Amino acid sequence: MKKKKIITGYLVVSIVALVSTILISLTMQKKYAAFITLSDEHVENDMLLGLTAKDALVNQHKQLDCGINNPYIYCQLIYTNNFLKDIAKLHYPKTHIEDLKDSIAYKIDGKYKTIEIRTISSNATKAAIVTNSVAKLLNTYITNQKTNFYKQELAYILSIKKEKEKIYKRKEKIYSLYLDSHFDTNLKKEILKIDNLQKERDLAFNEYNNAYIQYYRTLSFLDKNRNIFTILKNTTIEETPIEPNFIPYFFTLESLGVILWTFIILIGKRLKEPTYITTKELFNPFSPWILTISIWLFILLLLQIEKGLLYPLTNKFYYSLSLWLVSFTFFSIASYYLIPNRANQAQNFASPIHVNKLFFNCLVMLLTIIAPLYFYQVLKAVLAMSTTEIMMNIRTFNIGGDKSFGILNYANIIGQALLAVAIWRYPKISGWKLTLIIVCNIISAFSIMGKMPFVFIIAIIIFALYEKKIIKIRTIALWTIPLFFLFYIFTNARQGDDEQSQLSLADFLGMYILSPPVAFGLITENIHTQFGLSTFSSIYRFINDWGLGHYEIKDGIQEFVYVPVLTNVYTILQPFYEDFGYKGVTYFGMLYGILTGTTFKLSHNGNGIAKCIYSYIAVNLILQFFQEGIFIGFIAFLEYIAICIVCIQKTIKIDTKYYDKK
């Protein structure tokens, strides 16, 4: 296909996407969103019954609301058929329950225990009215739930009270009769028996008295008027319609059109030169599809073996993972197959890449300077706060500290890019230079005190050495267990000196490897109107930092949840599901598949830049059970690519002798 025809095809795709988006925007019914924010219901305690703070503190009675003070219960109630039917009777008598469910959404903030409810309607005023109705009905439902709970508790305590009363009266009667008949005895045996009977009576009385107090305490809670939750933010209405939204429609249609047209072009070329994927290519352990399938099979196997350490996986996770695996696997294999082959693929992949020595050496010199300086600045800031538990404090500083170190902040990303270039250049790179780059990367990793930089260093070296046929799979397998224990030791060293903060091996396995799929079941879709709030957070942060706009930014540290181990990572699926639901998981699975399949094939064809890019992606694929790293860190990913291009490109040549020619 001629170049002019190809370009014309892409222009037609853009025009069709633009026109289609405009037509959709003009013909689609406008919908408005209303929001209300509620706090978690208060914990009932004895201070609410009139006791002083001191008396309430020493009161050892159990909390009656254990297991109820949880915002996730709100969501369970909102989506029950009875709740939706009651809302439909009030506002949508002719609406199907499933359609009504789609118009009501919620978002839980696990950090602050709040829930934000959103309703959508074609009329802004009606959206606000329905939102208020949802809040009021929710209050009624939770009140009824608590009332029923107290009634059941009251009936149970009443039965215990009656039983304790019978026991006490029987013990009192036995004690009184025996005391009357042996009032003036001097025998030690009879005196001892009187004391024992008195103790039994007193013990029975105490138990009866406790049951009596507990009964009337529960009765007081049952009769007391209570506010189930607090409205933190009254109902608000978005000024602009939430639908139709021009940007996501155009973005989706344009990207799908470009992908379709590209596939048509590649299929046409492939039909002229029919070839097949060899078994060796298909089952390459570092291919994107094998990496992804193997990682998830391993995680699912461990989750089946673990003995009740975690909550069970939810249907939400199984559906999302199935969609992800199908779309990712299909498009990664399809992309790999459709990209034209070059001769001697295996040799091209294993052969050293060619670099622009001038730019590469300059960046190595820069890294040698800024990596130690960055570590020094971080260490100085940490030691100014405390001279103990340095590793934990460095991690804390990187999470929330002020890191205004200018160019020093780029030490990590420059080091990663240079490591990728150097390891693919091996063995045509001096040993001291490769060692220097690795050492600088380790220094940068300690400056951040995170596991991800260390994983990157290890994974990229293993991947490149395997493809260069320097090491084999069994070597990688043998090193897996020592590396696992090394990360376990590193994590505990980072926790500090407190024994309670140290993780057992089971806790480490649960928190960092097995808990993310379980925690994924607790996340909810974003209900804000900002497009891709979670997926494109790094882009929004970049725009804000450069003063080009003002967008909402998600916290760098995600909220923690109990599953029941504490965790704040939710697998690679999290941002896509939060922003776009199951459709987002499928769509970004397709994008990931195309990106990985294309770069993997170009790497096999000997493209040096593609080798470096795929190395970065492969590390994120290995860690996809943990969290997403490409789109959430998209700006860093672009910076990494730019540095690799600068090191490998041959367009800019200050002096030809600095360019390593083929």
Secondary structure, DSSP 8 states (H G I E B T S, - for coil): --HHHHHHHHHHHHHHHHHHHHHHHHHS--BEEEEEEEE------GGGGT--HHHHHH-----TTTTT--THHHHHHHTSHHHHHHHHHHH-TTS-HHHHHHHEEEEEETTTTEEEEEEEESSHHHHHHHHHHHHHHHHHHHHHHHHHHHHHHHHHHHHHHHHHHHHHHHHHHHHHHHHHHTTT---HHHHHHHHHHHHHHHHHHHHHHHHHHHHHHHHHHHHS------EEEEEEE-SS-SBS-HHHHHHHHHHHHHHHHHHHHHHHHHHHS-----HHHHT-TTSHHHHHHHHHHHHHHHHHHS-SSS----HHHHHHHHHHHHHHHHHHHHHHHHS---SSHHHHHHS----BHHHHHHHHHHHHHHHHHHHHHHHHHHHHH-SSSHHHHHHHHHHHS----GGGGGHHHHHHHHHHHHHHHTTSS-HHHHHHHHHHHHHHHHHHT-HHHHHHHHHHHHHHHHHTTSS-HHHHHHHHHHHHHHHHHHHHHHH-S-GGG---HHHHHIIIIIHHHHHHTT-----SSSTTTTTTHHHHHHHHHTTS-------SS---EESSSEE---BTTHHHHHHHHHHHHHHHHHHHHHHHHHHHHHHHTT-HHHHHHHHHHHHHHHTTTTB--SSTTHHHHHHHHHHHHHHH--S--S-GGGB---
